[in-house]
Amino acid sequence: LRIFSASVHENLIFVGMYSNDDLIGIVINELLPGDYALLHFEKADKRYVGIYACLMLENAKILSNFNRKYLNYFLMLTSVTLIKICLAYHPAIMVTR
């Protein structure tokens, strides 16, 4: 069972994913000017298969309700596998150091 909740505090959006009454995933976003949002924190219980993809999908839907088209999602990509995972989200742009 998936139950999502979102709350807004100033320009922060908190997205929670629940199984019954247990919090099993959370995302904290900041609404930026224009079409942008910034993901500050994401954590989920890995015992639920596919939870991160599901959480990101629901997060994107909620941010869309706030007219945000782009999500700045910072990752330290240190391996080919991590880069492939990141590319699965179809980023608009990737910046390297």
C-alpha positions in Angstrom: 0.0 0.0 0.0 1.4 3.4 -1.0 0.2 6.5 0.8 1.9 9.8 -0.1 1.7 13.0 1.8 3.2 16.4 1.1 3.5 19.4 3.2 4.8 22.9 2.5 6.8 25.1 4.8 7.9 28.4 3.3 9.6 27.2 0.1 10.3 23.6 1.3 8.3 20.6 0.1 8.4 17.5 2.3 7.2 14.3 0.6 6.6 11.2 2.7 5.8 7.7 1.6 4.0 5.4 4.1 3.2 1.8 4.4 0.2 1.7 6.8 1.3 4.3 9.4 5.1 3.7 9.0 7.2 6.3 7.2 9.2 4.3 4.7 10.6 7.1 2.5 11.1 10.9 2.6 12.2 13.6 0.2 12.9 17.2 1.1 12.8 19.7 -1.8 13.3 23.5 -2.0 11.3 25.5 -4.6 13.7 27.8 -6.5 12.7 30.7 -8.7 11.4 29.9 -12.2 10.9 26.2 -13.2 13.4 24.8 -10.7 13.4 22.8 -7.5 16.4 21.5 -5.5 16.4 18.1 -3.8 18.1 18.4 -0.5 17.5 15.0 1.1 16.2 11.6 0.1 16.0 8.5 2.2 14.0 5.3 2.0 13.8 1.8 3.4 15.6 -0.4 0.8 13.7 -3.5 2.0 10.9 -2.2 -0.3 11.9 -3.2 -3.8 11.7 -0.2 -6.2 11.0 2.3 -3.4 13.5 4.9 -4.6 12.1 5.0 -8.2 8.5 5.1 -6.8 9.4 7.9 -4.4 11.1 9.9 -7.2 8.1 9.5 -9.5 5.7 10.7 -6.8 8.0 13.5 -5.9 8.1 14.6 -9.5 4.3 14.6 -9.7 4.1 16.7 -6.6 6.7 19.2 -7.8 4.8 19.4 -11.1 1.8 20.7 -9.1 4.0 23.6 -8.1 4.9 24.3 -11.8 8.4 23.0 -11.5 9.9 21.4 -14.6 13.5 20.7 -13.5 14.9 19.1 -10.4 18.5 19.7 -9.3 19.5 16.3 -7.9 23.1 16.3 -6.8 24.9 13.0 -6.9 28.6 12.2 -6.5 29.0 9.9 -9.5 32.1 7.8 -8.9 31.5 4.7 -11.0 30.1 3.7 -14.3 27.2 2.0 -12.6 26.2 5.2 -10.8 26.4 7.2 -14.0 24.1 4.7 -15.7 21.6 4.9 -12.8 21.6 8.7 -13.0 21.1 8.7 -16.8 18.0 6.5 -16.3 16.3 9.6 -14.9 16.9 11.3 -18.3 18.5 14.5 -16.9 18.2 17.7 -18.9 21.9 18.4 -18.2 24.8 16.8 -16.3 27.6 18.9 -14.9 30.9 17.4 -14.2 33.8 18.7 -12.0 
